[in-house]
């Protein structure tokens, strides 16, 4: 997945061309929680921080790992 964000709103495109729209919520412990939905109602969510990157998982158990520039 790759994409861009403005403030807390993020738009991602996956390897199949699907668009995911969502948000990032900063937590008090320094982590960020991510939630995304596509136009078909599917969702992915996950967590990230500055040290270990981002891990997202969908409702089918598929996992994406990466980082935020």
Secondary structure, 3 states (H helix, E strand, C coil): CEEEEECCEEEEECCCCCEEEEEEEECCCCCEEEEEEECCCCEEEEEEECCCEEEEEECCCCEEEECCC
